[in-house]
Amino acid sequence: MVGVRIVDRRNDSKRKSSVNRSRFIRRFKGQIRKAVADAISKRGITDIDDGEKIGIPAKDISEPHFQHMRGGVWRDVLPGNDRFLSGDEAERPGGGAGGTGSQGSPEGEGTDDFAFALSREEFLGIFFDDLELPNLVKTQLVRIDEYKRVRAGYTNTGVPTNINIVRSMRGATGRRIAVGAPYRKALRELRERLAHLEAAGEGNSAEAGEVRQKIERLLRRIERVPFIDDFDLRYNNRIRIPVPATQAVMFCLIDVSGSMDEQKKQIAKRFFMLLYLFLTRSYEHIEVVFIRHHTEAEEVSEDEFFHAQDSGGTVVSSALKLMHRIIAERYASSAWNIYGAQASDGENWDSDSPVCREILDKQIVPLVQYFAYIEISTLEPQNLWWEYDKVRAAHPERFAMQQIKGLPDIYPVFRDLFQKKLA
């Protein structure tokens, strides 16, 4: 039995571009995922949040299609030429035995490649799929906002702590003036009438007594106007606006000794990318410090960090000492939120592992918001793991550690390490 898939393209139009785009990504997700994986290997940690232009070989997206053929018997009359005669041999094409072929380009795409630009959301979606993130967490990582409250005028309702006294008293004064104005006008007229009667020698007359009673009633009415009413109260209004919290620095430590092959470095890079992407959703400004080490540690660029060809033994404490020195020199201010992530295969000199524990426990962990250690290995944990486990027991809120055996383990490990941060 032969399966046939028929794609109906009759109703395609410009208005259906988004539908066709999603369908294209679904149908050729394998090729696109491979292209994204190649792009990630060349991309920097701080560039993970951008889109990507990828090339897919045309042969991978070709598909069989139906077309109408002319039927019946046809007789064609072809024009002649002034160059070839019957029996002549055709010349070889130029460019050698291989012909002209297709041309390459500096971007790695050939003329036979199909160029396809992925948006930021599409690129991150495929990146997350490769890490096997749940859909809910994908959405959270694509956009996580923190909020702060800012003043936004006044409102008639609120809690007592938000009462604006000046605004409320101003409103109360205006109300008293408006409500008492008719009474005060009438009071002025009655007083003028009483003064006129007294000047005419009629201060003890019945009319003067009636005027005095009216004046007393008006004064009581004016006194009954409340000094402040619930209607006068005004409260400070505050609204929530999304805003990144503050600035952070992310320390990336990696073992580049001979036992850390390229595959382990790529796994570490995916983990660091995920951590950076998570932090960018919580902080406005992030600096990244790359520290690599074997027997000695040094601060390097990102390219050197992941593509170093060093070999030799491993002294992990050298990286921790350098990290502590950089914190003291450049990030000692309380304005910085410090995060650390260390990737290693777990191999270390036996005598150095207790030193690492001491540095972490006494010097680094008290200064950081969080420190995560991942051990990329399929073997049983070694002495460094057990020393770090003592640090985790002493600082469970700030220090976490997990083992990664392969690419599918990256997100589950990340979730376990940062589940309190993601909540």
ABEGO torsion letter per residue (X at the ends): XBBBBBBBAAABBAAAAAAAAAAAAAAAAAAAAAAAAAAAAABBAAAAABBBBBBBBAAAABBBBBBBBBBEBBBBBBBBBAABBBGBBBBBBBGEAAEAEBBBBAAGBBAABBBBBBBAAAAAAAAAAAAGBBAAAAAAAABBBBBBBBBBEBBABEBAAABBAAAAAAAAAAAAAAAAAAAAAAAAAAAAAAAAAAAAGAAABAAAAAAAAAAAAAAAAAAABBABBAAABBBBBBBBBBBBABBBBBBBBBBABAABBAAAAAAAAAAAAAAAAAAAAABABBBBBBBBBBABBBBBBAAAAAABABBEBBBAAAAAAAAAAAAAAAAABAABBBBBBBBBAGBBBAAAAAAAAAAAAAAAAAABABBBBBBBBABBBBAAAAAAAAAAAABAAABBBBBBABAAAAAAAAAAAAAAAAX
